[in-house]
Amino acid sequence: MDGGTVRSEQDVIEMSVIETFTDPTEEWATSDGGPGHGSTRSPNDFRGLRGFHPGWFGAVMGTAIIGVAASLNPGHVGALASSARVFAQTMSILAIILAAALAVPYLGRFILHGDAALADLRDPSTGALYGTLPGGILVLAATFAVVGGTWFSPTTVQGVVSGLDWVGIPLAFATSIVFAYLLFLRSEIVPEAVNGSWFIPPVVNIVVPLVLLPLVPGASATTARTLLLMSYGFWGMGFILYLLILTMLHQRLVLHPLPRAGLAPSLWIGLGPIGVGALALVKMAAASAALVGPLAPSVELASKLVATMLWGFGVWWLIAASLLLVHYLRSGPLPFGIGWWGFTFPLGAFTVATLSLASAWDLGSLQWIGAGLFVLLFCFWLVVASRTIWGLRTGAFARAPLAPIPFT
């Protein structure tokens, strides 16, 4: 390292990971042993369409989940039911517009700059973020299944959800396989590389049941059993992957210095698999009632109990992530970047799970906790959305590099 700059191996690695979540505006360099040391990528690789961030569809996920939460009328205040429905429709439309707008540069980058897109896919700091693409598609499907009925007939809703499923589910499965396979091929990955973005492929697989179950009504017995089989299969696939990554992240947090402030949003992503996992269990139990016959009450009770256990762990995770966020903020403002959308969907998933469990347990107090979480969620969304608009207007995102981690 020249210029008298001294950096530990951990600093070098963490800075390269952080730059996938934040928006540094300083000039990118590879000659000082910094994050790009050993990279052959030039500053132009990180600008314009070539540098389009693979995590952008996190904005779609974070916006659509607010539509789902609002459709449940948090707090169950009768006077607000109509307003909640309109708000759910508005956020759903906004999510659809975002998805359509982002799909063009997302696909264009693969077509015109396939080498840069593949380089990010192979990078442990950015590869998992590709899960936001199928995640955005599937969360849109889940949102349309809930909100679409206020506009269209059940047949139309099922047709749209089915079409999105055909695109999103194979992509979700492929992303989780490819990202894991590329990690397996690495000859060495140090603990500092582990971050919350690795939860994205698992949580996207756990979302799959929520977009398959709306297709069960009206389906033949064989088709319904197949959909339930796939739902439970994807839930198990995603949740076990989540537990494996959770173990690695917990070890990284306990046995090594805390990540730098730029990675604070990624810690909140751990709420996603918990919230979606609990919600999917309740939904799968209800959808399977007609197929399991006399076992339906037992399946429903067992699912509700396990979902509540997961929700309890989610409470712990939410408090732990909040305390860590306060810890980071005491040292100064967090560097802003696309990774801030990691605050929204996970909290939204946990909010929806809380509201659903409140209805399942018929507990008004839990319903109000869900309403409080919804207010917190919308406040997060307002902050992240406004900062994102600011970043687009100032061109800050165009200057943010996606640095490869120097692993060998």
Secondary structure, 3 states (H helix, E strand, C coil): CCCCCCCCHHHHHHHHHHCCCCCCCCCCCCCCCCCCCCCCCCHHHHCHHHHCCCCCCHHHHHHHHHHHHHHCCCCCCHHHHHHHHHHHHHHHHHHHHHHHHHHHHHHHHHHHCHHHHHHHHHCCCCHHHHHHHHHHHHHHHHHHHHHHHHCCCHHHHHHHHHHHHHHHHHHHHHHHHHHHHHHHHCCCCCHHHCCHHHHHHHHHHHHHHHHHHHHCCCCCHHHHHHHHHHHHHHHHHHHHHHHHHHHHHHHHHHHCCCCCHHHHHHHHCCHHHHHHHHHHHHHHHHHCHHHHHHHHHHHHHHHHHHHHHHHHHHHHHHHHHHHHHHHHHCCCCCCCCHHHHHHHHHHHHHHHHHHHHHHHHCCHHHHHHHHHHHHHHHHHHHHHHHHHHHHHHHCCHHHCCCCCCCCC
